[in-house]
Amino acid sequence: MRNILFVSCYSTDINNSASIELIYYINLLSKSGEFNIHLLTMNYPQNTIYYDSEISKFVNERITIHRVDGGFILNKFLPKKSIKLNSNQSSKKRNSILIGIKNVVTVIDPYISWTKNALKYFKRNLSNIKFDIILGMHEPPSSLICSYKIKDFIKKTNFDINLISYFSDPYCDEISRKSKNIIIRKINSRIERKIINKSDKFLFVTESNKKYYEDKYTLDSKDTKIIHRGFDEKLYGDLKQDYPEEFQRNKINLVHAGDIAPNIRNIKFFIEALDYMENNNEEQFSKLNIRFFGNINDSEQEKLVKDRKYVYSMPRISYAEILKFLVNADILIVFGNKEFKQIPAKIYDYMGTNAYIFVILESYTDPLYNLVKDVEGIVCVLNNREEIVKEFIKMLEKFQCKRLFNRQEFNNQKIFEKFKDILR
C-alpha cells in the first residue's frame, strides 16, 4: 500500500470550499483501500468563525490526521465567533477589521507561520515513514511552501519522493494578490517559481488555469492534469430522507449556497429579475420558496437580499446542514466568478442532486460554462435581468417534481479512476 502525505493549512475542522475539497480527495483515496493517507494540517481554535465541529465526522476513520498549531500571532488574527447574541454587530465589525488587517500585513498569506511549526512536526514525528508522494494543496499557498520544504528534507535522507502541487486557483494571478504593491508581487512571484521548480507534477481544476501555468513556466503537458471533485452517492441518498422543515412540499424550493464576496460574484441582476417576476409573473413567483445560505461580505449586496421579504437569508451553516438543503432542493443557483480561472466549488456539491441547476455567468468564456454546458438539468444564462427572467420562467414552465438527472460523470468512481491515473 502506497503512503501519501497531504499537506494543507486549511483543515478538516473548518467549513470552507478548500477544506471540503480536501476531505473529498483524502476520503476518495482512503476508501479505495489502495492508499495509506496521512494529512498534515493546522490545528484550528474552536472559537474561530471557520470552525465546524460536524465537518470532521465526514473524514474516513482510516486517515491519520496530524494537527499542528499555527502560532500565537496567527491564532490572535483569526476572526472569532460572537459569544452573546447582542454582540453580533460588534463582533462582525471586529472580525471584518481583523480580516482587513490580516490581508494587508501578510506578504504571502496569513498561514506562513504554520509552515515552520509543521516542518518541525514532520521532522520529529513523521520522518520515519517512507512516503511515496507528497500532495500539497493550494489554498493557501503556505501549504505548497511547506510541501516543498518537506520534500527537501526527505531528499537529504538519501531517498527521492514525488511532489504533486495542486493549484485550485492561480497563485500570483489571484484577484487579491494582483492588487498588492509591486514589492509584494515580486516576492510572491519568486515563491511561485520556486514551488514550480520543486514540484514533479501539477494538478489544476480548470483548463484555463492549466494553460496559464504551462505557458508561464513552459511545463510539459504530460506533467499537468485536470481534476475536480464529485459527489458521494451513498451520502446523498441518505440525506435525501432528511427533508428540511424550512422547505415546503407544495412549493418550489430554491437555494443559493455559498458566500458572496465583493468583486467576485454579482447577485444584483438576479434580485432585480426576482423583483420583476414578483410584479409581473405573480402566479409562478408565488410558488417559490427562496433561501440564501452563506455570508454576504458586501454591504450593497447584503442590503439587496435583506430588503426583500421573499428571500430567507441565513449566514454560513455547517456542511452537514447545507448538504441536507441541497439534496432536497428543487432549484439550485450558482453565480460564476468574475475571475475566470476559478470555478465556484459549490457546483460539485450540486452535481449529486436531482435539482435543476441555474447557472448565472458573467461570460460564456467562464470555465464553469464548459464544465456544465452538456450536463442534464442545467440552465446557463448571462448575468443580466432580461435573460435571467426569460430563462428562469422557461425553466419554471417545464418544471417537474419527479425527475432523474444523469450526472454520473461526477460520481466517486469516475473521479477516483482519474485520480489514480495521476498518482501512478
Secondary structure as GFF3:
##gff-version 3
##sequence-region A 1 424
A	DSSP	beta_strand	2	8	.	.	.	ID=ss1
A	DSSP	alpha_helix	17	31	.	.	.	ID=ss2
A	DSSP	beta_strand	35	43	.	.	.	ID=ss3
A	DSSP	three_ten_helix	55	58	.	.	.	ID=ss4
A	DSSP	beta_strand	64	69	.	.	.	ID=ss5
A	DSSP	alpha_helix	72	77	.	.	.	ID=ss6
A	DSSP	three_ten_helix	85	87	.	.	.	ID=ss7
A	DSSP	alpha_helix	88	105	.	.	.	ID=ss8
A	DSSP	alpha_helix	112	121	.	.	.	ID=ss9
A	DSSP	pi_helix	122	126	.	.	.	ID=ss10
A	DSSP	beta_strand	133	137	.	.	.	ID=ss11
A	DSSP	alpha_helix	142	156	.	.	.	ID=ss12
A	DSSP	beta_strand	162	167	.	.	.	ID=ss13
A	DSSP	alpha_helix	175	178	.	.	.	ID=ss14
A	DSSP	alpha_helix	182	198	.	.	.	ID=ss15
A	DSSP	beta_strand	201	204	.	.	.	ID=ss16
A	DSSP	alpha_helix	207	217	.	.	.	ID=ss17
A	DSSP	three_ten_helix	221	223	.	.	.	ID=ss18
A	DSSP	beta_strand	224	226	.	.	.	ID=ss19
A	DSSP	alpha_helix	233	239	.	.	.	ID=ss20
A	DSSP	beta_strand	252	257	.	.	.	ID=ss21
A	DSSP	alpha_helix	268	280	.	.	.	ID=ss22
A	DSSP	alpha_helix	282	285	.	.	.	ID=ss23
A	DSSP	beta_strand	288	293	.	.	.	ID=ss24
A	DSSP	alpha_helix	299	306	.	.	.	ID=ss25
A	DSSP	beta_strand	311	314	.	.	.	ID=ss26
A	DSSP	alpha_helix	319	328	.	.	.	ID=ss27
A	DSSP	beta_strand	331	335	.	.	.	ID=ss28
A	DSSP	alpha_helix	346	350	.	.	.	ID=ss29
A	DSSP	beta_strand	356	361	.	.	.	ID=ss30
A	DSSP	alpha_helix	367	372	.	.	.	ID=ss31
A	DSSP	beta_strand	378	382	.	.	.	ID=ss32
A	DSSP	alpha_helix	385	397	.	.	.	ID=ss33
A	DSSP	three_ten_helix	408	410	.	.	.	ID=ss34
A	DSSP	alpha_helix	412	422	.	.	.	ID=ss35
###
